[in-house]
Amino acid sequence: MPALRSPTATATPVTAQVAGTASFSKFMHVLQLVADAQEPVNVAALMRASGYPRPTVHRIVAALIAERLLVENERSGMLALGPRLIQLASRSWGRSELRLAAVDELKRLRDLTGETVHLAVPNGSSMVYIEKLESPSAVRMTSRIGTSVSLHATAVGKAYLAALDEAALAPLLQGLPLPRYTANTATDLDALRAQVALTRTRGWSVDNEENEAGIFCFGAVIRGGTGAPVAAISVSTLVFRQKDDPEQAYVAPLLEACRAISERIAQTPALSAADIL
């Protein structure tokens, strides 16, 4: 069974004072562990990944099963996401104003580049894919909608970081986990800051086999009505088939897609004035 990546918990001073927040956070932590697992997991695996004692994990799992947020295989004891959670996620995804505003440009970008395109939004100290359009190539990416990815090792993450002003960037970088995924992953804060600075200068980011070996990605941000970054798009290609002129083949259409989506958001009051996620 593969090891589980424990998601980074984030809390504001206000939510930390609300009664029951700690208990609710534990429920969400366990649910996230199941969601992020590559295959069904059992209570023992959740205990190891969460650090919670067995009675706590059993209590949480039982409650989540009762609410149909998790399902348990009666023979193996393995756990997976339940139908109620999938239903809620499906409704949220289908009604996402940002996704609806971006989908036409994402399709155009996929068709122009011939590569896989991801749309991601910030979520604390990570990014979450809310849309993925597969490359027509026979070789596909393993990522999926709902996957949480790091800020420091992905094109979408670094594009988002670079678009923040220093007042927003500094506290986000403070204590940001920098795990190593490949030999190319930047695990030093100074190295990450240098990549962020370069991204700001040229207007787009790269993931040079930093999150997954053999995968090269280009990223850029979508801005909301105020000009602040609200999401990021990446174009992902396999290293062995990357085109000779990547800036023309991938970056130029990527930047045009981000510009068009940002412009649509700015010109649409319902998008620019509301929570578009």
TAGIWO-V734127 format. One record per pair of residues at least 4 apart in sequence whose C-alpha atoms are under 6 Angstrom apart, sorted by the first residue. I is the first residue (numbers start at 1). J is the second residue. If there is no record, write none. Layout:
i=[I & I]
j=[J & J]
This chain:
i=[4 & 21 & 25 & 27 & 28 & 40 & 40 & 40 & 41 & 41 & 42 & 42 & 42 & 46 & 47 & 47 & 57 & 64 & 64 & 65 & 65 & 65 & 68 & 68 & 69 & 69 & 69 & 70 & 70 & 70 & 71 & 71 & 71 & 72 & 72 & 72 & 73 & 73 & 86 & 90 & 96 & 97 & 98 & 98 & 99 & 102 & 105 & 110 & 110 & 110 & 113 & 114 & 115 & 115 & 116 & 116 & 116 & 116 & 116 & 117 & 117 & 117 & 117 & 118 & 118 & 118 & 118 & 119 & 119 & 119 & 119 & 119 & 120 & 120 & 120 & 120 & 120 & 120 & 121 & 121 & 121 & 122 & 123 & 126 & 126 & 126 & 127 & 127 & 128 & 128 & 128 & 129 & 129 & 129 & 130 & 130 & 131 & 151 & 151 & 152 & 153 & 153 & 153 & 154 & 155 & 155 & 155 & 155 & 155 & 155 & 155 & 156 & 156 & 156 & 156 & 159 & 159 & 159 & 159 & 162 & 162 & 164 & 164 & 166 & 178 & 180 & 181 & 182 & 184 & 185 & 199 & 199 & 199 & 204 & 204 & 205 & 205 & 206 & 206 & 207 & 207 & 208 & 209 & 209 & 209 & 209 & 214 & 214 & 215 & 215 & 215 & 216 & 216 & 216 & 217 & 217 & 218 & 218 & 219 & 219 & 220 & 220 & 221 & 221 & 222 & 222 & 222 & 222 & 222 & 222 & 223 & 223 & 223 & 223 & 223 & 224 & 224 & 225 & 225 & 246 & 247 & 248 & 258 & 265 & 265 & 266 & 269 & 270 & 271]
j=[37 & 25 & 29 & 60 & 32 & 78 & 79 & 80 & 78 & 79 & 77 & 78 & 79 & 50 & 51 & 52 & 61 & 69 & 70 & 69 & 70 & 71 & 82 & 84 & 82 & 84 & 85 & 80 & 81 & 82 & 79 & 80 & 82 & 77 & 78 & 79 & 77 & 78 & 90 & 94 & 277 & 276 & 276 & 277 & 103 & 261 & 257 & 114 & 115 & 117 & 250 & 135 & 135 & 237 & 133 & 134 & 135 & 235 & 236 & 132 & 133 & 234 & 235 & 131 & 132 & 233 & 234 & 129 & 130 & 131 & 232 & 233 & 127 & 128 & 129 & 130 & 231 & 232 & 127 & 128 & 231 & 127 & 127 & 149 & 150 & 151 & 148 & 149 & 146 & 147 & 148 & 145 & 146 & 147 & 145 & 146 & 145 & 157 & 158 & 158 & 185 & 210 & 211 & 207 & 159 & 205 & 206 & 207 & 217 & 218 & 219 & 219 & 232 & 233 & 234 & 205 & 219 & 220 & 221 & 196 & 200 & 168 & 169 & 170 & 187 & 185 & 211 & 210 & 210 & 210 & 203 & 204 & 205 & 219 & 220 & 218 & 219 & 217 & 218 & 216 & 217 & 216 & 213 & 214 & 215 & 216 & 238 & 239 & 237 & 238 & 239 & 236 & 237 & 239 & 235 & 236 & 234 & 235 & 233 & 234 & 232 & 233 & 231 & 232 & 229 & 230 & 231 & 232 & 258 & 262 & 227 & 228 & 229 & 230 & 262 & 228 & 230 & 266 & 272 & 250 & 251 & 252 & 262 & 271 & 272 & 272 & 273 & 274 & 276]
